[in-house]
Amino acid sequence: MALRIVSSLRAQAMSATHPCHCERALPRLERAARPPKDPDFDARVERLKAARNRVAAELGLDPGVLCGRGTLEAVARAHPKDGAGLAHVGELRRWQITALGDALLEALR
């Protein structure tokens, strides 16, 4: 939403008589630096996505409703070894652990 507002303000500023002065007055969005690529992390995320997709199909749910990519990435970062480890992943809800915890742990082995 903020990006749309800034884009709209930039478009208005560009049409002004002194676009360079108006452009400098607009706020800048600073993007966080991307972390370096980690092939092991990416592979874990892909395995977790495959497990999530399989369970979602079995339950008749959209995969993103069952567990979003950001949550899967949090699980991949934590790399839990058991149910207690999954419980410590703050992004995972109890119902998600119940529904797909075993599949996620199997995907991480």
Residue frames as qw, qx, qy, qz and C-alpha x, y, z in Angstrom:
[[0.000, 0.887, 0.462, 0.000, 0.00, 0.00, 0.00],
 [0.299, -0.806, 0.101, 0.502, 2.77, 2.45, 0.95],
 [0.432, -0.129, 0.596, 0.664, 4.54, 1.66, -2.30],
 [0.227, 0.635, 0.645, 0.359, 1.39, 2.55, -4.26],
 [0.140, -0.942, -0.235, 0.195, 1.07, 5.85, -2.42],
 [0.393, -0.605, 0.344, 0.601, 4.72, 6.71, -3.02],
 [0.404, 0.176, 0.681, 0.585, 4.38, 5.75, -6.70],
 [0.109, 0.821, 0.534, 0.167, 1.33, 7.97, -7.00],
 [0.253, -0.899, -0.015, 0.358, 3.14, 10.86, -5.31],
 [0.463, -0.321, 0.511, 0.649, 6.14, 10.37, -7.58],
 [0.334, 0.479, 0.663, 0.468, 3.90, 10.48, -10.66],
 [0.037, -0.943, -0.331, 0.010, 2.37, 13.73, -9.44],
 [0.401, -0.749, 0.203, 0.487, 5.78, 15.15, -8.64],
 [0.516, -0.022, 0.586, 0.625, 7.13, 14.25, -12.07],
 [0.241, 0.691, 0.550, 0.402, 4.40, 16.31, -13.70],
 [0.244, -0.881, -0.172, 0.368, 5.26, 19.40, -11.63],
 [0.396, 0.908, -0.119, 0.069, 7.23, 22.24, -13.19],
 [0.062, 0.722, -0.662, 0.193, 10.37, 21.34, -11.22],
 [0.936, -0.118, -0.280, -0.178, 10.33, 17.56, -11.04],
 [0.635, 0.241, -0.567, 0.465, 13.84, 17.21, -9.64],
 [0.124, -0.363, 0.450, -0.806, 12.98, 19.39, -6.60],
 [0.777, -0.211, 0.046, -0.591, 9.75, 17.51, -5.95],
 [0.869, 0.121, -0.479, 0.017, 11.45, 14.16, -6.42],
 [0.375, 0.302, -0.629, 0.611, 13.93, 14.93, -3.66],
 [0.388, -0.313, 0.330, -0.801, 11.11, 15.86, -1.27],
 [0.866, -0.115, -0.271, -0.404, 9.48, 12.43, -1.54],
 [0.649, -0.512, 0.546, -0.138, 10.31, 9.71, 0.97],
 [0.451, 0.457, -0.746, -0.179, 12.61, 6.92, -0.17],
 [0.944, -0.225, 0.068, -0.231, 11.85, 3.29, 0.49],
 [0.007, 0.636, -0.771, 0.022, 14.94, 1.51, 1.67],
 [0.925, 0.045, -0.303, -0.225, 15.08, -2.16, 0.81],
 [0.693, -0.556, 0.459, -0.005, 16.73, -4.62, 3.12],
 [0.195, 0.566, -0.760, -0.254, 19.78, -6.31, 1.68],
 [0.931, 0.039, -0.224, -0.285, 19.07, -9.81, 0.45],
 [0.660, -0.523, 0.538, 0.034, 20.84, -12.53, 2.35],
 [0.139, 0.484, -0.779, -0.373, 23.35, -14.53, 0.33],
 [0.830, 0.083, -0.357, -0.421, 21.96, -17.59, -1.46],
 [0.369, -0.373, 0.819, -0.234, 22.10, -20.77, 0.60],
 [0.520, 0.135, -0.708, -0.458, 21.52, -23.85, -1.57],
 [0.217, -0.115, -0.929, 0.278, 20.86, -26.05, 1.49],
 [0.226, 0.321, 0.461, -0.796, 18.21, -23.63, 2.77],
 [0.491, 0.295, -0.316, -0.756, 16.59, -23.43, -0.68],
 [0.423, 0.056, -0.884, -0.192, 16.53, -27.24, -0.91],
 [0.037, -0.224, -0.827, 0.514, 14.89, -27.50, 2.55],
 [0.368, 0.338, 0.174, -0.849, 12.24, -24.95, 1.54],
 [0.514, 0.222, -0.583, -0.589, 11.47, -26.90, -1.64],
 [0.320, -0.069, -0.941, 0.082, 11.13, -30.17, 0.31],
 [0.094, 0.298, 0.634, -0.708, 8.88, -28.44, 2.85],
 [0.439, 0.301, -0.137, -0.835, 6.74, -26.99, 0.05],
 [0.469, 0.088, -0.800, -0.365, 6.35, -30.43, -1.52],
 [0.187, -0.202, -0.892, 0.358, 5.27, -31.89, 1.85],
 [0.218, 0.339, 0.355, -0.843, 2.86, -29.00, 2.47],
 [0.461, 0.238, -0.414, -0.748, 1.38, -29.36, -1.03],
 [0.381, -0.032, -0.916, -0.124, 0.84, -33.10, -0.53],
 [0.071, -0.320, -0.776, 0.540, -0.92, -32.62, 2.82],
 [0.289, 0.334, 0.083, -0.894, -2.97, -29.71, 1.45],
 [0.464, 0.114, -0.652, -0.589, -4.17, -31.90, -1.45],
 [0.302, -0.171, -0.927, 0.141, -5.11, -34.68, 1.00],
 [0.016, -0.426, -0.602, 0.675, -7.10, -32.17, 3.08],
 [0.242, 0.693, 0.596, 0.325, -8.63, -30.43, 0.07],
 [0.200, -0.884, -0.129, 0.401, -7.09, -27.08, 1.01],
 [0.467, 0.840, -0.148, 0.232, -5.18, -24.47, -0.90],
 [0.784, 0.010, -0.327, 0.528, -1.49, -24.94, 0.03],
 [0.186, 0.428, -0.189, 0.864, -1.08, -21.27, 0.96],
 [0.590, -0.570, -0.076, -0.567, -4.01, -21.49, 3.37],
 [0.918, -0.275, -0.265, 0.112, -2.48, -24.48, 5.12],
 [0.631, -0.567, 0.095, 0.521, 0.97, -22.93, 5.46],
 [0.369, 0.926, -0.042, -0.066, 2.43, -19.93, 3.68],
 [0.756, 0.458, -0.241, 0.401, 5.91, -19.70, 2.17],
 [0.025, -0.734, 0.387, -0.557, 7.14, -17.35, 4.90],
 [0.774, -0.448, 0.318, -0.315, 6.22, -19.90, 7.55],
 [0.977, 0.157, 0.001, 0.145, 7.93, -22.68, 5.58],
 [0.472, 0.653, -0.322, 0.497, 11.04, -20.50, 5.36],
 [0.388, -0.674, 0.407, -0.479, 10.95, -20.01, 9.14],
 [0.952, -0.191, 0.216, -0.107, 10.78, -23.79, 9.59],
 [0.838, 0.430, -0.126, 0.312, 13.66, -24.25, 7.13],
 [0.132, 0.749, -0.391, 0.519, 15.76, -21.69, 9.06],
 [0.611, -0.543, 0.411, -0.404, 15.02, -23.34, 12.41],
 [0.575, 0.308, -0.752, -0.097, 15.61, -26.83, 10.96],
 [0.629, -0.402, 0.447, -0.493, 13.82, -28.57, 13.87],
 [0.199, 0.269, -0.941, -0.055, 14.55, -32.23, 14.59],
 [0.135, -0.319, -0.925, 0.157, 11.34, -33.09, 16.47],
 [0.167, -0.744, -0.582, -0.281, 7.91, -31.86, 17.50],
 [0.431, -0.737, -0.230, 0.468, 9.34, -29.80, 20.34],
 [0.364, -0.204, 0.305, 0.856, 11.56, -28.01, 17.82],
 [0.031, 0.490, 0.615, 0.617, 8.55, -27.31, 15.61],
 [0.314, -0.797, -0.509, 0.083, 6.71, -25.86, 18.62],
 [0.417, -0.589, -0.022, 0.692, 9.50, -23.30, 18.98],
 [0.237, 0.210, 0.473, 0.822, 8.97, -21.95, 15.45],
 [0.106, 0.381, 0.414, -0.820, 6.94, -18.87, 16.30],
 [0.351, 0.222, -0.371, -0.830, 5.34, -18.59, 12.87],
 [0.379, -0.115, -0.884, -0.247, 3.76, -22.07, 13.12],
 [0.589, -0.316, 0.155, -0.727, 0.39, -22.39, 14.82],
 [0.460, -0.190, 0.824, -0.270, -0.59, -25.44, 16.88],
 [0.791, 0.389, 0.338, -0.331, -3.18, -26.51, 14.32],
 [0.562, 0.700, -0.414, -0.150, -0.51, -26.41, 11.60],
 [0.075, -0.487, 0.857, -0.153, 1.80, -28.59, 13.69],
 [0.640, 0.077, 0.680, -0.349, -1.08, -31.04, 14.22],
 [0.751, 0.567, 0.135, -0.310, -2.05, -31.06, 10.53],
 [0.767, 0.602, -0.193, 0.110, 1.36, -31.25, 8.90],
 [0.359, -0.801, 0.475, -0.058, 4.06, -31.43, 11.56],
 [0.812, -0.160, 0.544, 0.138, 4.99, -35.05, 10.81],
 [0.719, 0.604, 0.250, 0.237, 5.22, -34.32, 7.08],
 [0.125, 0.950, -0.234, 0.163, 7.42, -31.26, 7.70],
 [0.540, -0.637, 0.551, 0.014, 9.76, -33.20, 9.98],
 [0.849, 0.136, 0.477, 0.182, 10.00, -36.03, 7.46],
 [0.551, 0.802, 0.080, 0.216, 10.86, -33.50, 4.72],
 [0.087, -0.913, 0.373, -0.141, 13.69, -32.14, 6.86],
 [0.799, -0.373, 0.462, 0.093, 15.31, -35.56, 7.41]]
